[in-house]
Amino acid sequence: MSEVAEEKAPAAPAAPAGMPMKMVLILLGGTLIVALGGAFAMFKMMSGSSEKPTAEGAVEKPAAHGEVAAKEGGHAAGGETGAIADLDPFIVNLADSPEVRYLKVTMKLEMDTPSAVEDVKARTPQIRDAILVLLTSLDSVTARSPQGKYKLREDVAQRINGLLPKKSVKTAYFTDFVIQ
């Protein structure tokens, strides 16, 4: 017999050890879906709900871009703004005991009428004193929190209204707020 060298056809590539290709694709697809779902859920939780409940239990939707949000007793209702009074910046020590912290605040006051702006200018020393006493009673934790800023805004308006002949301050706006 003659020995003929038989050539063998190349063998088909072997499947990955242990897992078929379909299973690998299914696992990758499932992992991708879970990752996207987790990212979406985290984004929703971090952004918070933009709908705010009102006192009547209804839900107030935020104004769309370019619209003015109308709130009872709030900021610009229907595009109407009152006269604005500028206050000089305040730089104070905060009431943190172990550390020395400073707060720099610049405020603007929204007033009912332009004549109320003149009242603010006439009583500037009393208004600055009332605000300085209020600001130095804050600690840095309260001043950093959004709730603390909202309360501070209300307290400033209330104290200034107590000094004016007529309650003319609608709200106070912080245009600069730095804690160091």
C-alpha positions in Angstrom: 0.0 0.0 0.0 1.0 3.3 -0.8 0.7 5.8 1.7 -1.1 8.8 0.4 -1.0 11.8 2.5 -4.5 12.8 3.1 -5.1 16.4 3.6 -7.7 17.2 6.1 -10.1 20.1 5.6 -9.6 22.8 8.2 -11.7 22.2 11.2 -14.5 24.6 12.0 -13.6 27.1 14.8 -14.6 25.8 18.2 -17.3 27.7 20.2 -16.0 29.7 23.2 -15.3 27.5 26.1 -18.5 27.0 28.1 -20.9 29.6 26.6 -22.5 29.8 23.2 -22.4 33.1 21.4 -26.2 33.6 21.7 -25.9 33.5 25.5 -23.0 36.1 25.5 -25.1 38.5 23.4 -28.1 38.1 25.6 -26.1 38.8 28.7 -24.5 41.9 27.1 -27.9 43.2 26.0 -29.4 42.6 29.5 -26.5 44.3 31.2 -26.8 47.3 28.9 -30.6 47.6 29.6 -30.0 47.4 33.4 -27.2 50.0 33.2 -29.4 52.4 31.2 -32.3 51.9 33.5 -30.2 52.6 36.6 -28.7 55.7 35.0 -32.2 57.0 34.2 -33.5 56.3 37.7 -30.4 58.0 39.2 -30.9 61.1 37.0 -34.6 61.3 38.0 -33.7 61.1 41.7 -30.9 63.6 41.5 -32.9 66.2 39.6 -35.9 65.9 42.0 -39.4 66.6 41.2 -40.1 69.9 39.5 -43.8 69.8 40.4 -44.6 71.4 43.7 -47.7 70.7 45.8 -49.8 73.7 46.7 -51.7 74.3 49.9 -54.9 73.1 48.3 -53.3 69.8 47.5 -53.1 70.5 43.7 -49.8 70.1 41.9 -48.2 73.2 40.4 -46.3 72.6 37.3 -43.2 74.7 36.5 -43.4 77.4 33.9 -42.1 76.4 30.5 -39.1 78.2 29.0 -40.0 81.8 28.2 -43.1 81.8 30.4 -43.5 83.7 33.7 -44.6 81.6 36.7 -47.5 83.3 38.4 -47.7 82.6 42.1 -49.9 84.2 44.8 -47.7 86.5 46.7 -44.6 85.3 44.9 -42.3 86.8 42.4 -43.2 88.4 39.1 -46.9 87.6 38.6 -47.9 88.1 35.0 -44.6 89.9 34.1 -45.3 92.7 36.6 -42.3 93.6 38.7 -42.2 96.3 41.3 -39.5 98.8 41.7 -36.1 97.4 42.7 -34.0 98.9 45.5 -30.3 98.0 45.6 -28.5 97.4 48.9 -24.8 97.6 49.3 -23.0 94.3 49.9 -22.8 92.9 53.4 -19.7 91.1 54.7 -20.2 89.5 58.1 -18.8 86.8 60.4 -21.1 83.8 60.7 -22.0 82.4 64.1 -19.8 79.2 63.7 -18.0 78.9 67.0 -14.9 76.6 66.3 -14.2 78.1 62.9 -14.3 81.6 61.6 -16.5 81.8 58.5 -17.5 84.9 56.5 -20.6 85.6 54.4 -20.8 88.1 51.6 -24.3 88.9 50.5 -25.6 91.4 48.0 -29.3 91.9 47.9 -32.0 93.7 45.9 -35.4 94.4 47.3 -38.6 94.3 45.1 -40.9 97.1 46.3 -44.6 97.8 45.7 -44.1 101.3 44.4 -41.2 103.6 43.3 -41.8 105.8 46.3 -41.0 102.9 48.6 -37.5 102.8 47.1 -37.1 106.4 48.4 -38.3 105.1 51.9 -35.6 102.4 51.8 -32.9 105.0 50.9 -34.0 107.3 53.7 -33.8 104.4 56.3 -30.6 102.8 55.0 -28.8 102.9 58.3 -31.6 101.2 60.2 -32.1 98.6 57.4 -28.4 97.7 57.3 -28.3 97.4 61.1 -31.3 95.0 61.1 -29.9 92.9 58.3 -26.4 92.8 59.9 -27.9 91.5 63.2 -29.8 88.9 61.3 -26.9 87.7 59.2 -24.5 87.4 62.1 -26.9 85.1 63.9 -26.6 82.6 61.0 -24.3 79.6 61.0 -22.7 78.3 57.8 -24.8 75.1 57.7 -28.1 77.0 57.8 -26.8 79.6 55.3 -25.7 76.9 52.8 -29.0 75.0 52.8 -31.8 76.1 50.3 -34.3 76.1 53.2 -32.0 78.4 55.2 -31.8 80.8 52.2 -35.6 80.9 51.8 -36.1 81.6 55.5 -33.4 84.3 55.4 -35.1 85.9 52.4 -38.4 86.0 54.3 -36.8 87.3 57.5 -35.0 90.1 55.6 -38.3 91.2 54.0 -40.1 91.0 57.3 -37.5 93.0 59.2 -37.4 95.7 56.6 -41.2 95.9 56.4 -41.1 96.5 60.2 -38.9 99.5 59.7 -40.9 101.1 56.9 -44.1 103.1 57.3 -46.0 100.8 55.0 -45.2 97.1 54.3 -43.7 97.8 50.8 -41.1 94.9 50.4 -42.5 92.1 48.2 -39.4 90.0 48.4 -35.6 90.1 48.7 -33.3 88.7 46.0 -29.8 87.5 46.6 -27.6 88.6 43.7 -24.3 87.5 45.5 -24.0 84.9 48.2 -20.6 83.6 49.1 -19.5 81.7 52.2 -15.8 81.4 53.0 
